[in-house]
Amino acid sequence: MIADEFRNDPRLAAARRLVREALAEHQQRLAGPHAPAADRAADYGAMLEQFGELRGGNLYFPFLGSGLGRGPLVELADGSVKYDMITGIGVHAGGHGNSLWVEAALDAALSDTVMQGHLQQNRESFELVQSFVALARDDGADFAHCVLTTSGAMANENALKLAFARHHPASRLLAFEHCFMGRTTTLAQITDKPAYRAGLPATVCVDYLPFFDPAAPGPSIERAVTALKSHLARYPAQHAAMCFELVQGEGGYYPGDRDFFLALFDVLRAHDVAVLVDEVQTFGRTTRPFAFGHFDLGPHVDIATVGKMTQVCATLFRADYRPPRGLISQTFTGSGSSIFVARALLDRIRQGGDFGPEGRIQRIHERFAGHFERLADAMPGVVSGPFGLGGMIAFTPFDGTADAATRTVRALYDDGVMTFLAGASPSRVRMLPPLFGMEMDDVDAVAAIIERTMANLAG
Ligand SMILES: Cc1ncc(COP(=O)(O)O)c(C=O)c1O
């Protein structure tokens, strides 16, 4: 094909080499976090203020990136440099300016279109879908299909459509207390946070169950199963699906438990209710690519969704959930760069080395966990934890009030580490570090800043 001859043109190889060299050279100048350049403060402040005005609300952080970064380090447009431990809430898993990602994006830039969609899918979309299905099957799921889309919320919307279509006329859903599924008008009803659905119409009826409690596993399983049976008895044959986060993310970094989930799956199966696992935040962050693989639950899952670090989001499902024609479609499923980068990420994941009990992700977790255990011992009442699993790591600052967590996140930001909030009572400080773009020295450097910030806040 002419396209292949174009891609193999030696001039492109030379251009790529130049890009690689230039990027690496400039990235080397990002040595560590530092404060803004004084002469940029006024312009930067004005830009932020105007941005907030134009978008009808201020940004959570006074953050505007310059477009350059190196792994966990990111340069801001005020000249400052920070450690990014939240990565756009789990998106930039390769860190900033990762060479693998940049190379893939260069391939995308050389393609004939900027976007791909349902009337324009190039070969790499096909390869990406193949990879998603193969990875899910490696983790035990009996998935036959995968549909790409542009956001975690759209992947979940598509998942709900599949469940409703297959279980019609059942129209209710089951979900866990404190769950998060996204922010469309329907998903805002499932997401268990009143503020996120304030003023919105009730689009779907949801019945809630308590999540797993590691302090009392047996009673917690009993409580959830009793609640599930009671909902199913109250509304016979009216539930299409139950939505699962195997590790609650926005809810506060609470991992579930295999026996807990299996007990619920048994009841759901007996009542022909779909098991829908939302892996938008968990994908790529446990000891297996899918968290259902980590918990060894693959064969029980009917539909799963992924997003965030995958760049392109997706809904994967069993053959019997294949949608009727017309139910699912979208003008674009992703930008070329997101599709090429997603393919590169999945290739890397499939090569191995990052997952498993001794893989990179677990090692990063253990390094962070060791630091938080040390801080919790040294500063009781100031740091508690660690919480979470794998590449989802959190601690509770002070008494876990929203105010304490917000103050901590802001102070860390000022001191050069970007984190974010999770949970309500307690409110925690969470991290979604760039697992494929940082080293153990970075973990230690971040922990040292957190230690200093917490000591200062404790006064
Ligand atoms: C578990 C979970 N599901 C769905 C979403 C929604 O994804 P998006 O923000 O890409 O729509 C998120 C986002 O934080 C999430 O954490």
The ligand as a Tripos MOL2 file, in Angstrom:
@<TRIPOS>MOLECULE
LIG
   16    16     1     0     0
SMALL
NO_CHARGES

@<TRIPOS>ATOM
      1 C1        -15.3680    4.5980   38.0960 C.3       1 LIG1
      2 C2        -15.6040    5.6950   37.0970 C.ar      1 LIG1
      3 N1        -16.5530    5.5390   36.1560 N.ar      1 LIG1
      4 C3        -16.8090    6.4750   35.2320 C.ar      1 LIG1
      5 C4        -16.1030    7.6740   35.2170 C.ar      1 LIG1
      6 C5        -16.4330    8.7150   34.2010 C.3       1 LIG1
      7 O1        -15.4170    8.8490   33.2640 O.3       1 LIG1
      8 P1        -15.3250   10.1840   32.3630 P.3       1 LIG1
      9 O2        -14.9890   11.2950   33.3130 O.co2     1 LIG1
     10 O3        -14.2310    9.8840   31.3860 O.co2     1 LIG1
     11 O4        -16.6420   10.3700   31.7160 O.co2     1 LIG1
     12 C6        -15.1060    7.8790   36.1770 C.ar      1 LIG1
     13 C7        -14.3710    9.1570   36.2050 C.2       1 LIG1
     14 O5        -13.7830    9.5600   37.1690 O.2       1 LIG1
     15 C8        -14.8550    6.8750   37.1400 C.ar      1 LIG1
     16 O6        -13.9270    7.0290   38.0930 O.3       1 LIG1
@<TRIPOS>BOND
     1     1     2 1
     2     2     3 ar
     3     2    15 ar
     4     3     4 ar
     5     4     5 ar
     6     5     6 1
     7     5    12 ar
     8     6     7 1
     9     7     8 1
    10     8     9 2
    11     8    10 1
    12     8    11 1
    13    12    13 1
    14    12    15 ar
    15    13    14 2
    16    15    16 1
@<TRIPOS>SUBSTRUCTURE
     1 LIG1         1 GROUP 0 **** ****
